[in-house]
Amino acid sequence: MVTDPIADLLVRIQNAARRGHEAVSIPASKLKGEILQVLKAEGFISTFEKSEDAGHPTLRVQLRYINDGQPVITGMRRISRPGKRVYVGKREMPKIMAGMGVAIVSNSKGVMTDQASRRANLGGEVLCHIW
């Protein structure tokens, strides 16, 4: 039983990228799908698709690599955890690596990047940082 499914998502993607795997399967949920949609829009992963594995819904994520085999995702950090939620206002929205990375934020408009949240003039819960 996984107590933090978002951390599990991040660790599975990071481990698969470090090992050079083409794709990774992750147990599906609506929030994970929204996070993967943001990662796809920002160019960190190639694509993802929903499928069934032994009767359980899964998400199959195609990872992206730079032409010399280096993964596009070099680091990930879970910020808001089940034991310690981290909320920020619109003025305290973090900038990751001076704009080279993204913070994924959950707010009343859905899951989005820190930049989209600033444009929408919203704060929210900072789920993770990716660079």
N, CA and C of each residue as an Amber inpcrd file, in Angstrom:
protein
   393
   0.8370000  -1.1840000   0.0000000   0.0000000   0.0000000   0.0000000
   0.8840000   1.2500000   0.0000000   0.6170000   2.1490000  -0.9080000
   1.3890000   3.3790000  -1.0430000   0.6640000   4.4920000  -0.2930000
   1.3790000   5.1710000   0.6120000   0.7380000   6.2330000   1.3760000
   0.8120000   7.5810000   0.6740000   1.7650000   7.7460000  -0.2470000
   1.8890000   8.9960000  -0.9970000   1.9860000   8.6840000  -2.4890000
   0.8470000   8.6250000  -3.1860000   0.8630000   8.2180000  -4.5940000
   1.6010000   9.1790000  -5.5180000   1.6500000  10.4620000  -5.1910000
   2.3690000  11.4120000  -6.0490000   3.8730000  11.1870000  -5.9290000
   4.3540000  10.9440000  -4.7230000   5.7710000  10.6400000  -4.5310000
   6.1290000   9.3510000  -5.2630000   5.2270000   8.3620000  -5.2330000
   5.4470000   7.1130000  -5.9490000   5.5640000   7.3670000  -7.4480000
   4.7030000   8.2190000  -7.9980000   4.7590000   8.5960000  -9.4110000
   6.1170000   9.2080000  -9.7470000   6.5540000  10.1660000  -8.9490000
   7.8130000  10.8550000  -9.2100000   9.0030000   9.9060000  -9.1270000
   9.0190000   9.0350000  -8.1220000  10.1300000   8.0990000  -7.9500000
  10.1850000   7.1030000  -9.0910000   9.0200000   6.5970000  -9.5180000
   9.0140000   5.6390000 -10.6340000   9.5400000   6.2770000 -11.9120000
   9.1340000   7.5050000 -12.2000000   9.6090000   8.1860000 -13.4050000
  11.1030000   8.4620000 -13.3070000  11.5480000   8.9520000 -12.1600000
  12.9610000   9.2900000 -11.9870000  13.8430000   8.0360000 -12.0770000
  13.4400000   6.9440000 -11.4430000  14.2240000   5.7120000 -11.4950000
  14.2800000   5.1420000 -12.9090000  13.1510000   5.1530000 -13.6170000
  13.1250000   4.6460000 -14.9850000  14.0030000   5.4930000 -15.9040000
  13.9820000   6.8080000 -15.7100000  14.8070000   7.6920000 -16.5390000
  16.2900000   7.4650000 -16.2630000  16.6470000   7.2830000 -15.0150000
  18.0570000   7.0470000 -14.6690000  18.5660000   5.7220000 -15.2230000
  17.6820000   4.7220000 -15.3270000  18.0650000   3.4180000 -15.8530000
  17.9840000   3.3670000 -17.3810000  17.4240000   4.4150000 -18.0050000
  17.3620000   4.4730000 -19.4600000  16.1990000   3.7130000 -20.0720000
  15.1440000   3.4510000 -19.2960000  13.9830000   2.7470000 -19.8200000
  13.2000000   3.6470000 -20.7810000  12.5850000   3.0190000 -21.7730000
  11.7580000   3.7660000 -22.7290000  10.4600000   4.2300000 -22.0990000
   9.8600000   3.3500000 -21.2780000   8.5600000   3.6400000 -20.7040000
   8.4780000   3.0550000 -19.2960000   7.4860000   3.5430000 -18.5540000
   7.2480000   3.0520000 -17.2050000   5.7390000   2.9950000 -16.9780000
   5.2830000   1.9720000 -16.2450000   3.8640000   1.8310000 -15.9160000
   3.6350000   2.2650000 -14.4780000   2.5570000   3.0160000 -14.2830000
   2.2380000   3.5830000 -12.9840000   0.7590000   3.3330000 -12.7060000
   0.3960000   2.9580000 -11.4560000  -1.0290000   2.8270000 -11.1400000
  -1.7570000   4.1430000 -11.4080000  -2.9280000   4.0630000 -12.0230000
  -3.6360000   5.2580000 -12.4920000  -4.4680000   5.9160000 -11.4050000
  -4.5520000   7.2360000 -11.4970000  -5.5000000   8.0380000 -10.7220000
  -5.7140000   9.3350000 -11.5010000  -6.7650000  10.0410000 -11.1630000
  -7.1010000  11.2740000 -11.8710000  -6.0150000  12.3390000 -11.6720000
  -5.5240000  12.4880000 -10.4350000  -4.4990000  13.4860000 -10.1320000
  -3.1910000  13.1680000 -10.8510000  -2.8010000  11.9060000 -10.8720000
  -1.5820000  11.5180000 -11.5820000  -1.7080000  11.8290000 -13.0710000
  -2.8810000  11.5860000 -13.6460000  -3.1110000  11.9070000 -15.0510000
  -2.9670000  13.3920000 -15.3250000  -3.4600000  14.2280000 -14.4230000
  -3.3310000  15.6740000 -14.5910000  -1.8790000  16.1200000 -14.4680000
  -1.1400000  15.5200000 -13.5360000   0.2890000  15.8460000 -13.3910000
   1.0440000  15.4370000 -14.6540000   0.7460000  14.2580000 -15.1850000
   1.4030000  13.8050000 -16.4050000   1.0420000  14.6850000 -17.5970000
  -0.1690000  15.2140000 -17.6170000  -0.5740000  16.1320000 -18.6890000
   0.2920000  17.3950000 -18.6520000   0.5760000  17.9020000 -17.4580000
   1.4430000  19.0770000 -17.3150000   2.8680000  18.7310000 -17.7540000
   3.3730000  17.5540000 -17.3600000   4.7240000  17.1390000 -17.7630000
   4.8340000  17.0030000 -19.2780000   3.7850000  16.4980000 -19.9140000
   3.7780000  16.3720000 -21.3730000   3.7610000  17.7460000 -22.0390000
   2.9450000  18.6560000 -21.5270000   2.8540000  20.0000000 -22.0990000
   4.1700000  20.7610000 -21.9520000   4.9030000  20.4940000 -20.8830000
   6.1770000  21.1800000 -20.6530000   7.3550000  20.4870000 -21.3340000
   7.1210000  19.3180000 -21.9420000   8.1650000  18.6280000 -22.7010000
   9.0510000  17.7090000 -21.8770000   8.6550000  17.3580000 -20.6710000
   9.4620000  16.4710000 -19.8460000   9.2580000  15.0000000 -20.1950000
   8.0670000  14.6360000 -20.7090000   7.8010000  13.2700000 -21.1600000
   7.2600000  13.3390000 -22.5830000   7.3680000  12.2310000 -23.3060000
   6.8680000  12.2020000 -24.6840000   5.3530000  12.1110000 -24.7090000
   4.8230000  11.0740000 -24.0810000   3.3810000  10.8570000 -24.0740000
   3.0280000   9.9050000 -22.9420000   1.7380000   9.7870000 -22.6870000
   1.2570000   8.7880000 -21.7450000  -0.1080000   8.3290000 -22.2060000
  -0.4540000   7.1160000 -21.8090000  -1.7490000   6.5600000 -22.1980000
  -2.2830000   5.7060000 -21.0560000  -3.5970000   5.6500000 -20.9730000
  -4.2620000   4.8530000 -19.9550000  -4.4580000   3.4440000 -20.4960000
  -4.2010000   2.4380000 -19.6550000  -4.3820000   1.0530000 -20.0750000
  -4.7970000   0.2100000 -18.8720000  -5.0090000  -1.0670000 -19.1180000
  -5.3840000  -2.0130000 -18.0630000  -4.2510000  -3.0120000 -17.8940000
  -3.9120000  -3.3100000 -16.6430000  -2.8960000  -4.3080000 -16.3550000
  -3.4400000  -5.2150000 -15.2590000  -3.7890000  -6.4440000 -15.6170000
  -4.3710000  -7.4290000 -14.6870000  -5.6290000  -6.8750000 -14.0180000
  -6.4370000  -6.1650000 -14.7890000  -7.6940000  -5.6340000 -14.2750000
  -7.5810000  -4.3230000 -13.5270000  -6.3670000  -3.7930000 -13.3840000
  -6.1680000  -2.5280000 -12.6860000  -5.7910000  -1.4390000 -13.6900000
  -6.3650000  -0.2470000 -13.5610000  -6.0070000   0.8290000 -14.4840000
  -4.5740000   1.3050000 -14.2410000  -3.8310000   1.4740000 -15.3210000
  -2.4530000   1.9560000 -15.2360000  -2.2350000   3.0700000 -16.2520000
  -1.2090000   3.8260000 -16.0050000  -0.7620000   4.8600000 -16.9330000
   0.6050000   4.4330000 -17.4620000   0.7370000   4.3370000 -18.7680000
   2.0260000   3.9860000 -19.3830000   2.6520000   5.2670000 -19.8930000
   3.7950000   5.6220000 -19.3230000   4.4660000   6.8850000 -19.6040000
   5.6830000   6.6290000 -20.4950000   5.7400000   7.3050000 -21.6440000
   6.8920000   7.2440000 -22.5390000   7.8450000   8.3690000 -22.1350000
   9.0520000   8.0050000 -21.7260000  10.0280000   8.9950000 -21.2720000
  10.7380000   9.6400000 -22.4500000  11.2920000  10.8070000 -22.2040000
  11.9830000  11.5650000 -23.2400000  13.4540000  11.6880000 -22.9040000
  14.2950000  11.5750000 -23.9290000  15.7400000  11.6730000 -23.7480000
  16.3220000  12.6610000 -24.7440000  17.4240000  13.2710000 -24.3620000
  18.1760000  14.1560000 -25.2590000  18.9900000  13.2490000 -26.1830000
  19.4140000  13.7520000 -27.3290000  20.0320000  12.9280000 -28.3680000
  21.2230000  12.0820000 -27.9000000  21.9300000  12.4120000 -26.8460000
  23.0430000  11.5790000 -26.3900000  22.6320000  10.6150000 -25.2730000
  21.3230000  10.3980000 -25.0980000  20.8330000   9.4270000 -24.1290000
  20.5940000   9.9620000 -22.7300000  20.7750000  11.2540000 -22.5200000
  20.5280000  11.8520000 -21.2100000  19.0400000  12.1060000 -21.0350000
  18.4710000  11.7560000 -19.8810000  17.0440000  12.0160000 -19.6750000
  16.7590000  13.5110000 -19.5890000  15.5990000  13.9180000 -20.0870000
  15.1880000  15.3190000 -20.0240000  14.9680000  15.7220000 -18.5720000
  14.3870000  14.8160000 -17.7830000  14.1670000  15.0770000 -16.3540000
  15.4510000  14.7620000 -15.6080000  16.0750000  15.7870000 -15.0450000
  17.3110000  15.5720000 -14.2870000  17.0600000  15.5120000 -12.7880000
  15.9450000  16.0630000 -12.3340000  15.6440000  16.0120000 -10.9110000
  14.1860000  16.3000000 -10.6210000  13.7150000  15.7190000  -9.5140000
  12.3400000  15.9310000  -9.0650000  12.3630000  15.9960000  -7.5440000
  11.4850000  16.8130000  -6.9970000  11.3780000  16.8930000  -5.5410000
   9.9230000  17.0630000  -5.1510000   9.4550000  16.2060000  -4.2600000
   8.0920000  16.3030000  -3.7220000   8.1150000  17.3970000  -2.6630000
   7.2320000  18.3710000  -2.7710000   7.2110000  19.4960000  -1.8380000
   6.1040000  19.3050000  -0.7980000   4.8730000  19.2990000  -1.2250000
   3.7420000  19.1380000  -0.3190000   3.4990000  17.6490000  -0.1100000
   3.5850000  17.2070000   1.1400000   3.4280000  15.7930000   1.4560000
   2.1540000  15.5970000   2.2750000   1.7070000  14.3540000   2.4430000
   0.5160000  14.1330000   3.2710000   0.6880000  14.6240000   4.7050000
   1.8950000  14.5660000   5.2440000   2.1290000  15.0100000   6.6190000
   2.3860000  16.4890000   6.7520000   2.7120000  17.1500000   5.6510000
   3.0150000  18.5830000   5.6930000   2.6310000  19.2090000   4.3560000
   1.4590000  19.7650000   4.3010000   0.9900000  20.4200000   3.0770000
   1.6380000  21.7950000   2.9610000   2.0200000  22.1510000   1.7470000
   2.6730000  23.4360000   1.4970000   1.8010000  24.2380000   0.5360000
   1.2760000  25.3480000   1.0250000   0.4430000  26.2440000   0.2240000
   1.1660000  27.5780000   0.0730000   1.0420000  28.1740000  -1.1060000
   1.6450000  29.4790000  -1.3480000   0.6080000  30.4000000  -1.9680000
   0.7820000  31.6660000  -1.7270000  -0.0640000  32.6740000  -2.3600000
   0.4770000  33.0110000  -3.7310000  -0.2350000  33.8460000  -4.4450000
   0.1930000  34.1900000  -5.8100000   1.5180000  34.9450000  -5.8210000
   1.8230000  35.6690000  -4.7650000   3.0750000  36.4340000  -4.7040000
   4.2740000  35.5790000  -4.2790000   4.0240000  34.4550000  -3.6010000
   5.1110000  33.5930000  -3.1270000   5.3680000  32.4020000  -4.0430000
   4.7800000  32.3960000  -5.2220000   4.9200000  31.2760000  -6.1460000
   6.4030000  31.0880000  -6.4830000   6.9570000  29.8640000  -6.2930000
   8.3970000  29.6560000  -6.4900000   8.8040000  29.6630000  -7.9580000
  10.0570000  30.0650000  -8.2060000  10.6810000  29.9330000  -9.5210000
  11.7700000  28.8850000  -9.3670000  11.7160000  27.8590000 -10.1750000
  12.6270000  26.7340000 -10.0500000  13.8000000  26.9170000 -11.0040000
  14.9920000  26.9230000 -10.4460000  16.2370000  27.0700000 -11.2110000
  16.1550000  28.2530000 -12.1730000  15.7040000  29.3700000 -11.6700000
  15.5960000  30.6190000 -12.4330000  14.7710000  30.4350000 -13.7070000
  13.7140000  29.6320000 -13.6130000  12.8210000  29.4370000 -14.7510000
  13.1530000  28.2360000 -15.6180000  14.2380000  27.5110000 -15.3320000
  14.6030000  26.3410000 -16.1320000  13.7790000  25.1130000 -15.7540000
  13.2430000  25.0790000 -14.5370000  12.3900000  23.9880000 -14.0930000
  10.9830000  24.5050000 -13.8670000  10.1110000  23.6140000 -13.4130000
   8.7350000  24.0100000 -13.1370000   8.3090000  23.5030000 -11.7710000
   7.4100000  24.2420000 -11.1670000   6.7160000  23.7800000  -9.9730000
   5.3140000  23.4080000 -10.4280000   4.8370000  22.2560000 -10.0060000
   3.4850000  21.8450000 -10.3480000   2.5920000  22.1990000  -9.1630000
   1.5420000  22.9740000  -9.4540000   0.6820000  23.5350000  -8.4230000
  -0.7560000  23.0510000  -8.6350000  -1.4070000  22.7220000  -7.5380000
  -2.8180000  22.3560000  -7.5730000  -3.6090000  23.4940000  -6.9360000
  -4.5980000  23.9990000  -7.6680000  -5.4340000  25.0780000  -7.1350000
  -6.8690000  24.8980000  -7.6120000  -7.6850000  25.9000000  -7.4240000
  -9.1030000  25.7840000  -7.7640000  -9.3580000  25.6270000  -9.2680000
  -8.3980000  25.9860000 -10.1020000  -8.5470000  25.8440000 -11.5540000
  -7.9750000  24.5330000 -12.0770000  -7.4190000  23.6990000 -11.2020000
  -6.8500000  22.4200000 -11.6100000  -5.3650000  22.3580000 -11.3190000
  -4.6930000  21.4250000 -11.9690000  -3.2500000  21.2460000 -11.8150000
  -2.5680000  21.9990000 -12.9460000  -1.5910000  22.8480000 -12.5850000
  -0.8930000  23.6680000 -13.5800000   0.5180000  23.9810000 -13.1200000
   1.2820000  24.6140000 -14.0000000   2.6400000  25.0100000 -13.6460000
   2.6160000  26.2950000 -12.8270000   3.7610000  26.6110000 -12.2430000
   3.8790000  27.8520000 -11.4740000   3.6550000  29.0720000 -12.3700000
   4.1340000  29.0030000 -13.5830000   3.9780000  30.1250000 -14.5150000
   2.5080000  30.3430000 -14.8880000   1.7890000  29.2670000 -15.1610000
   0.3610000  29.3800000 -15.4860000  -0.4250000  29.8810000 -14.2820000
  -0.0130000  29.4730000 -13.1060000  -0.6800000  29.9170000 -11.8840000
  -0.4610000  31.4160000 -11.6640000   0.7510000  31.8900000 -11.9620000
   1.0180000  33.3310000 -11.8600000   0.1680000  34.1160000 -12.8560000
   0.0480000  33.6000000 -14.0920000  -0.7650000  34.2690000 -15.1120000
  -2.2350000  34.3050000 -14.7090000  -2.7120000  33.2330000 -14.0540000
  -4.1080000  33.1720000 -13.6150000  -4.3200000  33.9450000 -12.3130000
  -3.2320000  34.4650000 -11.7440000  -3.3030000  35.2560000 -10.5160000
  -3.8270000  34.4160000  -9.3520000  -3.3050000  33.1590000  -9.2440000
  -3.7440000  32.2270000  -8.2150000  -2.5610000  31.6630000  -7.4440000
  -2.7960000  31.3090000  -6.2080000  -1.8380000  30.5350000  -5.4130000
  -2.2810000  29.0920000  -5.4410000  -1.8370000  28.2980000  -4.4690000
  -2.2850000  26.9190000  -4.3930000  -1.3130000  26.0430000  -3.6540000
  -1.5360000  24.7450000  -3.7460000  -0.6740000  23.7650000  -3.1100000
   0.4550000  23.3820000  -4.0680000   1.6960000  23.5350000  -3.6470000
   2.8450000  23.1840000  -4.4790000   3.0880000  21.6930000  -4.3270000
   2.7930000  20.9230000  -5.3770000   2.9220000  19.4800000  -5.3110000
   4.3760000  19.0330000  -5.4410000   5.0940000  19.5570000  -6.4470000
   6.4670000  19.1230000  -6.6660000   7.2170000  20.1310000  -7.5370000
   8.5370000  19.9750000  -7.5340000   9.4260000  20.7340000  -8.4160000
  10.0680000  19.7430000  -9.3750000  10.2050000  20.1200000 -10.6350000
  10.8220000  19.2700000 -11.6500000  11.7700000  20.1220000 -12.4720000
  12.9790000  19.5900000 -12.7020000  13.9530000  20.3020000 -13.5160000
  14.7310000  19.3230000 -14.3630000
